[in-house]
Amino acid sequence: RGLGAGRPPLRVGVLVAVISVAAATAAIYPLKAVAPAVSLSVVYLPAVVLVSVYWGLWLGLATSLLSAAAFNFFHLPPLGRFTISDGRNWVALAAFTTIAAVVSTIADVARSRALVAELRRREADLAAALARELLAGAQTTVALRTSARRIAEALELPSAALELGDAGASDERRDALPLYDAGSRRIATLLVPKRLPAETAGRLRNQVVPSLEALIAVALNRDALQAEAVETAALRRSDGLKTALLQATSHDLRTPVTAILAAGHALLARSVTSEERGELSAAVVEEAERLSALIDKLLDLSRLQSGTAEPRREWTSLEDVVLAAREGLPERLEIRITVDPDVPAIRADAAQLERVFANLLENAWRYSSGLPVTVHVRHAGSRVVARVVDQGPGIGDAEQERIFEPFYRGSPSAHQRWRGSGLGLAIAKGFVEANGGTISVDSLPDQGTSFVISFEAGDATSGGA
């Protein structure tokens, strides 16, 4: 039963009282053979206790009087009449009536205390359940729905609702009970059906509402602290990104600029030979290309992080994309490309994917110590998959979780001739996912690394996506 549980119906109690008294009256007849009738009045006491416990004091007292009348009429001489011939029997009847009344009163008090204790236990259980719902970690707006359902179940209400803030005033269908925090600011509203029983309405206002006010106030404070923590973490990540950007700017941008300036000043010297002038000019071009590539990567990353790198998705051959990426790289890079027959087209931004594969191929070649890099494009079920494989030192498990983070360069290795900017893989991941694909890494130490890029295959002839 819920908090609104009451006594059984009165008519049932009257029927039980009559039947119990009749049963006790009948039970005394065989007992007269072993004890005098005047001492057998105690047989009626269980009936008095039973009725008092379940239906209260007044029906218990009525049962006591009914028992005394039945005892007098059926068992005290003269039988069949409501008179007593022996004065001692009057004393016995009076003593029985008094004892029955006392027993009825004690039973009613015990029942009342037991009911109060049960109600307090159920109220404590409800408060504990609400605390678990509201303080367990879920957002308060989500926890309010389950909390309202628990209140309705506990109080046996047709419905209940909890809403943050001021949800309006009471109307003809429902009562709006305002909930306040310690500063008397309205934080929520409990909505319950109109015309509830007085006992249930009293418990709502006196027990449930105060607990709800305290719990919701704590939950809202927790939400505010969590939001502040998330904002702080985001600011820290932003500061970390800015720091990494400054580091990249101070080193990766300064290095080619310094080389260009040095070569430019050297070109002004009159003592420079034609051969040296050619070498210096080539160095200027090479460092300028390196600087331009780094700036392009910074711009790509900026567009991805600001959400402005919206792809122009058209039907594209992944083979053509890989070949175009290969043509944009230095000829000294040995890259072997194999493509399975009948690989379907995909819907993607070819220019963005070209940047993806250019970054992956350049990265693979750097870590391969001059060994060939292979690319294999195939059709696997409903997807088109490209695998870029190098023969480098591999990537440890701990670093595999971070290699796609911007500016993460990994641990220095003896196999590396120089370390990149830490932008290529982050840009590759961003462009792949922007075009609806996935990218993952498969690597073991000293066994090379494979980057797997996968896109949903399409049917260019039907125009499907």
C-alpha positions as CSV (number, residue, x, y, z in Angstrom):
1,R,0.0,0.0,0.0
2,G,1.0,3.6,-0.5
3,L,1.2,6.5,2.0
4,G,-2.5,7.0,1.7
5,A,-3.5,3.6,2.9
6,G,-6.5,3.6,5.3
7,R,-8.6,1.2,7.4
8,P,-10.8,-1.5,5.7
9,P,-14.4,-0.4,5.1
10,L,-16.6,0.0,8.2
11,R,-19.3,-2.4,7.0
12,V,-16.7,-5.1,6.7
13,G,-15.6,-4.4,10.3
14,V,-19.2,-4.6,11.6
15,L,-19.6,-8.0,9.8
16,V,-16.4,-9.3,11.3
17,A,-17.4,-8.1,14.8
18,V,-20.7,-9.9,14.6
19,I,-19.2,-13.1,13.2
20,S,-16.4,-13.1,15.8
21,V,-18.7,-12.5,18.7
22,A,-21.0,-15.3,17.5
23,A,-18.0,-17.7,17.1
24,A,-16.8,-16.9,20.6
25,T,-20.3,-17.4,22.0
26,A,-20.5,-20.8,20.4
27,A,-17.0,-21.7,21.5
28,I,-18.0,-21.2,25.2
29,Y,-20.6,-24.1,25.2
30,P,-18.1,-27.0,25.0
31,L,-15.7,-25.1,27.4
32,K,-18.4,-25.1,30.1
33,A,-17.5,-28.8,30.7
34,V,-14.1,-27.9,32.0
35,A,-14.5,-24.4,33.5
36,P,-17.3,-22.3,35.1
37,A,-19.1,-20.1,32.6
38,V,-18.3,-16.9,34.5
39,S,-14.6,-17.4,33.9
40,L,-14.9,-17.9,30.2
41,S,-15.5,-14.3,29.2
42,V,-11.8,-14.1,28.0
43,V,-12.9,-16.1,24.9
44,Y,-14.4,-12.8,23.6
45,L,-11.1,-10.8,23.9
46,P,-9.5,-12.0,20.6
47,A,-12.6,-10.7,18.7
48,V,-12.2,-7.3,20.5
49,V,-8.5,-7.1,19.8
50,L,-9.1,-8.1,16.1
51,V,-11.7,-5.5,15.5
52,S,-9.8,-2.8,17.4
53,V,-6.6,-3.3,15.5
54,Y,-8.2,-3.1,12.0
55,W,-11.2,-0.8,12.5
56,G,-10.3,1.4,15.5
57,L,-11.3,2.2,19.0
58,W,-15.0,2.9,18.5
59,L,-15.9,-0.3,16.7
60,G,-13.7,-2.1,19.3
61,L,-15.7,-0.7,22.1
62,A,-18.9,-1.6,20.3
63,T,-17.6,-5.1,20.0
64,S,-16.8,-5.1,23.7
65,L,-20.4,-4.2,24.5
66,L,-21.7,-6.7,22.0
67,S,-19.6,-9.4,23.6
68,A,-20.8,-8.5,27.1
69,A,-24.4,-8.6,25.9
70,A,-23.9,-12.0,24.2
71,F,-22.1,-13.4,27.2
72,N,-24.9,-12.2,29.5
73,F,-27.7,-13.4,27.3
74,F,-26.3,-16.9,26.4
75,H,-24.1,-17.9,29.3
76,L,-25.0,-16.1,32.6
77,P,-28.1,-17.2,34.4
78,P,-30.9,-16.7,33.8
79,L,-30.2,-17.7,30.2
80,G,-32.0,-16.0,27.4
81,R,-32.5,-12.8,29.3
82,F,-30.5,-9.6,29.8
83,T,-30.6,-9.9,33.5
84,I,-28.3,-11.5,36.1
85,S,-29.5,-13.5,39.1
86,D,-26.2,-13.7,40.9
87,G,-24.6,-10.5,42.1
88,R,-21.2,-12.0,41.6
89,N,-21.8,-12.3,37.9
90,W,-22.5,-8.6,37.7
91,V,-19.0,-8.0,39.0
92,A,-17.5,-10.5,36.5
93,L,-19.5,-8.9,33.6
94,A,-18.3,-5.4,34.6
95,A,-14.8,-6.6,34.9
96,F,-14.9,-8.2,31.5
97,T,-16.4,-5.0,29.9
98,T,-13.7,-2.9,31.5
99,I,-10.9,-5.2,30.4
100,A,-12.4,-5.4,26.9
101,A,-12.5,-1.6,26.7
102,V,-8.9,-1.3,27.9
103,V,-7.8,-3.9,25.5
104,S,-9.6,-2.2,22.6
105,T,-8.0,1.1,23.5
106,I,-4.5,-0.4,23.7
107,A,-5.0,-2.2,20.4
108,D,-6.2,0.9,18.7
109,V,-3.2,2.9,20.0
110,A,-0.8,0.2,19.0
111,R,-2.3,0.1,15.5
112,S,-2.1,3.9,15.2
113,R,1.5,3.9,16.2
114,A,2.3,1.1,13.8
115,L,0.6,3.0,11.0
116,V,2.5,6.1,11.8
117,A,5.7,4.2,11.9
118,E,4.9,2.5,8.6
119,L,4.0,5.9,7.0
120,R,7.3,7.4,8.3
121,R,9.2,4.4,6.8
122,R,7.5,4.8,3.5
123,E,8.1,8.6,3.5
124,A,11.8,7.9,4.3
125,D,11.9,5.3,1.5
126,L,10.4,7.9,-0.9
127,A,12.9,10.5,0.2
128,A,15.8,8.1,-0.4
129,A,14.4,7.1,-3.8
130,L,14.1,10.8,-4.8
131,A,17.6,11.5,-3.5
132,R,18.9,8.6,-5.7
133,E,17.1,9.9,-8.7
134,L,18.0,13.6,-8.3
135,L,21.6,13.2,-7.1
136,A,22.7,10.1,-9.0
137,G,24.5,12.1,-11.7
138,A,21.8,12.5,-14.4
139,Q,20.7,16.0,-15.5
140,T,18.1,17.4,-13.2
141,T,15.6,17.9,-16.0
142,V,15.8,14.1,-16.8
143,A,15.6,13.0,-13.1
144,L,12.5,15.1,-12.5
145,R,10.4,12.9,-14.7
146,T,11.3,9.7,-12.8
147,S,11.0,11.5,-9.5
148,A,7.4,12.6,-10.3
149,R,6.5,9.0,-11.3
150,R,7.9,7.7,-7.9
151,I,5.8,10.3,-6.0
152,A,2.7,9.3,-7.9
153,E,3.3,5.6,-7.1
154,A,4.1,6.2,-3.5
155,L,1.0,8.4,-2.8
156,E,-1.3,6.4,-5.2
157,L,-1.9,9.4,-7.3
158,P,-3.4,9.2,-10.8
159,S,-0.5,11.4,-12.0
160,A,2.2,13.8,-10.9
161,A,4.6,16.1,-12.7
162,L,7.7,18.0,-11.7
163,E,8.8,21.0,-13.8
164,L,11.6,23.5,-13.2
165,G,10.8,27.1,-12.5
166,D,7.3,28.5,-12.4
167,A,5.0,26.1,-14.2
168,G,1.9,28.2,-13.6
169,A,-0.9,28.4,-11.0
170,S,-3.5,25.8,-10.0
171,D,-6.5,25.3,-12.3
172,E,-9.6,23.2,-12.3
173,R,-7.7,20.0,-13.1
174,R,-4.6,20.2,-11.0
175,D,-2.8,21.9,-8.0
176,A,0.5,23.6,-8.6
177,L,2.7,23.3,-5.4
178,P,5.6,25.8,-5.7
179,L,9.1,24.6,-4.6
180,Y,11.6,27.1,-3.2
181,D,15.3,27.0,-2.4
182,A,16.8,28.3,0.8
183,G,16.8,31.8,-0.6
184,S,13.0,31.7,-1.3
185,R,13.6,31.6,-5.0
186,R,11.1,29.4,-6.9
187,I,13.1,26.6,-8.4
188,A,10.4,24.1,-9.5
189,T,6.7,23.2,-9.4
190,L,5.0,20.0,-8.3
191,L,1.8,19.4,-10.3
192,V,-0.8,17.0,-8.7
193,P,-4.5,16.2,-9.4
194,K,-7.1,18.4,-7.9
195,R,-9.2,17.4,-4.9
196,L,-6.9,14.9,-3.2
197,P,-7.9,13.3,0.1
198,A,-7.0,15.6,3.0
199,E,-4.6,13.1,4.5
200,T,-2.7,12.7,1.2
201,A,-2.6,16.5,0.6
202,G,-1.3,17.0,4.1
203,R,1.5,14.6,3.6
204,L,2.4,16.1,0.2
205,R,2.8,19.6,1.8
206,N,4.3,18.6,5.1
207,Q,6.6,15.7,4.2
208,V,7.2,15.4,0.4
209,V,7.5,19.1,-0.6
210,P,10.2,20.0,2.0
211,S,12.3,17.0,0.9
212,L,11.8,17.9,-2.8
213,E,12.8,21.5,-2.2
214,A,16.1,20.5,-0.6
215,L,16.9,17.8,-3.1
216,I,16.1,19.8,-6.2
217,A,18.1,22.8,-4.9
218,V,21.2,20.5,-4.4
219,A,20.7,18.9,-7.8
220,L,20.6,22.3,-9.5
221,N,23.7,23.4,-7.6
222,R,25.4,20.2,-8.8
223,D,24.4,20.9,-12.4
224,A,25.8,24.4,-12.1
225,L,29.1,23.1,-10.8
226,Q,29.3,20.5,-13.5
227,A,28.6,23.1,-16.2
228,E,31.3,25.3,-14.7
229,A,33.7,22.3,-14.6
230,V,33.0,21.5,-18.3
231,E,33.5,25.2,-19.2
232,T,36.7,25.2,-17.2
233,A,37.9,22.0,-19.0
234,A,37.0,23.5,-22.4
235,L,39.0,26.7,-21.5
236,R,41.9,24.6,-20.5
237,R,41.8,22.6,-23.7
238,S,41.5,25.9,-25.6
239,D,44.5,27.3,-23.7
240,G,46.4,24.1,-24.5
241,L,45.6,24.5,-28.2
242,K,46.7,28.1,-28.1
243,T,49.9,27.1,-26.4
244,A,50.5,24.4,-29.0
245,L,49.8,26.8,-31.8
246,L,52.2,29.3,-30.4
247,Q,54.8,26.6,-30.1
248,A,54.2,25.5,-33.7
249,T,54.3,29.1,-34.8
250,S,57.5,29.9,-33.0
251,H,59.3,26.8,-34.3
252,D,57.7,25.4,-37.4
253,L,57.0,28.8,-39.0
254,R,60.2,30.4,-37.9
255,T,62.4,27.7,-39.3
256,P,61.5,28.1,-43.0
257,V,61.3,31.9,-42.6
258,T,64.8,31.9,-41.1
259,A,66.1,29.8,-44.0
260,I,64.5,32.0,-46.6
261,L,65.9,35.2,-45.0
262,A,69.4,33.6,-44.8
263,A,69.3,32.5,-48.4
264,G,67.9,35.9,-49.5
265,H,70.7,37.8,-47.8
266,A,73.3,35.4,-49.3
267,L,71.9,36.0,-52.8
268,L,72.7,39.7,-52.4
269,A,76.4,38.9,-51.9
270,R,78.6,39.7,-55.0
271,S,80.8,36.7,-54.2
272,V,78.1,34.2,-54.8
273,T,78.8,32.0,-57.8
274,S,76.2,31.0,-60.3
275,E,76.1,27.4,-58.9
276,E,75.7,28.7,-55.4
277,R,73.0,31.2,-56.5
278,G,71.0,28.2,-58.0
279,E,71.3,26.3,-54.8
280,L,70.2,29.2,-52.7
281,S,67.3,29.9,-55.0
282,A,66.2,26.2,-54.8
283,A,66.5,26.5,-51.0
284,V,64.3,29.6,-51.0
285,V,61.7,27.8,-53.1
286,E,61.8,24.6,-51.0
287,E,61.4,26.5,-47.7
288,A,58.7,28.7,-49.1
289,E,56.8,25.6,-50.2
290,R,57.2,24.1,-46.8
291,L,56.0,27.4,-45.2
292,S,53.0,27.4,-47.5
293,A,52.1,23.8,-46.7
294,L,52.2,24.6,-43.0
295,I,50.0,27.7,-43.4
296,D,47.6,25.6,-45.5
297,K,47.4,23.0,-42.7
298,L,46.8,25.7,-40.1
299,L,44.0,27.2,-42.2
300,D,42.5,23.7,-42.7
301,L,42.5,23.0,-39.0
302,S,41.0,26.4,-38.3
303,R,38.1,25.7,-40.7
304,L,37.5,22.3,-39.3
305,Q,37.4,23.5,-35.7
306,S,35.2,26.5,-36.5
307,G,32.8,24.2,-38.5
308,T,33.2,26.1,-41.8
309,A,34.8,23.3,-43.7
310,E,31.5,22.2,-45.2
311,P,32.3,19.6,-47.9
312,R,30.9,19.9,-51.5
313,R,30.0,16.2,-51.9
314,E,29.9,14.9,-55.4
315,W,30.4,11.6,-57.0
316,T,34.1,10.9,-56.7
317,S,36.4,8.1,-57.6
318,L,38.7,7.3,-54.6
319,E,41.3,6.0,-57.1
320,D,41.4,9.4,-58.8
321,V,41.7,11.1,-55.4
322,V,44.7,9.0,-54.4
323,L,46.4,9.5,-57.7
324,A,45.9,13.3,-57.5
325,A,47.4,13.3,-54.0
326,R,50.4,11.3,-55.2
327,E,51.0,13.8,-58.0
328,G,51.2,16.7,-55.6
329,L,54.0,15.1,-53.6
330,P,57.7,15.1,-54.4
331,E,58.8,12.6,-57.0
332,R,61.3,11.1,-54.7
333,L,58.6,9.6,-52.6
334,E,58.1,5.9,-53.7
335,I,54.4,5.2,-53.4
336,R,52.8,2.1,-54.8
337,I,49.1,2.2,-55.5
338,T,46.8,-0.8,-56.2
339,V,43.1,-0.6,-56.9
340,D,40.8,-3.5,-57.1
341,P,38.5,-3.7,-60.2
342,D,35.0,-2.3,-60.1
343,V,35.4,-0.1,-57.0
344,P,32.3,2.0,-56.9
345,A,32.3,5.8,-56.6
346,I,31.6,7.6,-53.3
347,R,29.9,10.9,-52.5
348,A,32.6,13.2,-51.1
349,D,34.5,16.4,-51.6
350,A,37.4,15.4,-53.8
351,A,39.6,18.4,-52.9
352,Q,39.3,17.6,-49.1
353,L,40.0,13.9,-49.6
354,E,43.0,14.8,-51.7
355,R,44.3,16.8,-48.7
356,V,43.6,13.7,-46.5
357,F,45.7,11.3,-48.7
358,A,48.4,13.9,-49.3
359,N,48.9,14.2,-45.5
360,L,48.7,10.5,-44.9
361,L,51.2,9.7,-47.7
362,E,53.6,12.4,-46.7
363,N,53.4,11.2,-43.0
364,A,53.9,7.6,-44.0
365,W,56.9,8.3,-46.2
366,R,58.6,10.4,-43.4
367,Y,58.3,7.4,-41.0
368,S,59.4,4.8,-43.5
369,S,63.0,5.8,-43.7
370,G,62.8,6.0,-47.5
371,L,61.1,2.6,-47.9
372,P,58.1,2.3,-50.2
373,V,54.6,3.3,-49.0
374,T,51.7,1.3,-50.4
375,V,48.0,2.2,-50.9
376,H,45.3,-0.4,-51.6
377,V,41.8,0.6,-52.5
378,R,39.1,-2.1,-52.5
379,H,35.4,-2.6,-52.3
380,A,34.3,-4.3,-49.0
381,G,30.6,-5.0,-48.8
382,S,28.8,-1.7,-48.7
383,R,31.9,0.3,-48.2
384,V,35.0,1.5,-50.2
385,V,38.1,1.1,-48.1
386,A,41.6,2.5,-48.6
387,R,44.6,1.3,-46.6
388,V,47.8,3.4,-46.4
389,V,50.7,1.2,-45.2
390,D,54.2,2.3,-44.3
391,Q,57.2,0.3,-43.1
392,G,58.2,2.6,-40.2
393,P,58.7,1.8,-36.5
394,G,55.0,1.5,-35.7
395,I,53.0,3.3,-33.1
396,G,52.5,2.1,-29.5
397,D,49.1,1.5,-28.0
398,A,49.3,4.5,-25.7
399,E,50.1,6.9,-28.6
400,Q,47.4,5.5,-30.9
401,E,44.7,7.1,-28.8
402,R,46.3,10.6,-29.3
403,I,47.8,10.7,-32.8
404,F,44.7,12.4,-34.2
405,E,44.9,15.3,-31.7
406,P,46.0,18.6,-33.2
407,F,49.7,19.3,-32.6
408,Y,50.4,15.9,-31.0
409,R,53.8,14.8,-32.4
410,G,54.4,11.6,-30.5
411,S,57.5,10.5,-28.7
412,P,60.9,11.1,-30.5
413,S,62.3,8.0,-32.3
414,A,65.7,7.1,-33.6
415,H,64.0,6.1,-36.9
416,Q,62.7,9.7,-37.4
417,R,64.8,12.2,-39.3
418,W,62.6,15.1,-38.2
419,R,59.3,15.6,-36.5
420,G,56.3,17.2,-38.3
421,S,53.9,19.9,-37.2
422,G,51.4,17.4,-35.6
423,L,48.6,18.7,-37.8
424,G,48.4,16.3,-40.7
425,L,46.5,13.4,-39.0
426,A,44.2,15.8,-37.2
427,I,43.2,17.4,-40.5
428,A,42.9,14.0,-42.2
429,K,40.5,12.8,-39.5
430,G,38.5,16.0,-39.6
431,F,38.0,15.9,-43.4
432,V,37.3,12.2,-43.5
433,E,34.5,12.5,-40.8
434,A,33.2,15.7,-42.5
435,N,32.6,13.6,-45.6
436,G,30.8,10.8,-43.7
437,G,33.8,8.4,-43.5
438,T,35.9,6.8,-40.8
439,I,39.6,6.6,-40.2
440,S,41.5,4.3,-37.9
441,V,45.0,3.1,-37.2
442,D,46.4,-0.4,-37.1
443,S,50.0,-0.6,-35.9
444,L,52.4,-2.7,-33.9
445,P,55.9,-1.6,-32.7
446,D,58.6,-2.3,-35.4
447,Q,56.0,-3.7,-37.8
448,G,54.8,-0.6,-39.6
449,T,51.5,1.3,-39.5
450,S,48.3,1.1,-41.5
451,F,45.7,3.9,-41.7
452,V,42.3,2.6,-42.8
453,I,39.9,5.0,-44.4
454,S,36.4,3.8,-45.2
455,F,33.4,5.4,-47.0
456,E,29.9,4.3,-47.8
457,A,29.8,3.0,-51.4
458,G,27.3,4.6,-53.7
459,D,25.6,4.1,-57.0
460,A,26.4,7.0,-59.2
461,T,24.1,5.8,-62.0
462,S,21.0,5.9,-59.8
463,G,22.0,9.2,-58.1
464,G,21.7,7.7,-54.6
465,A,23.7,8.9,-51.7
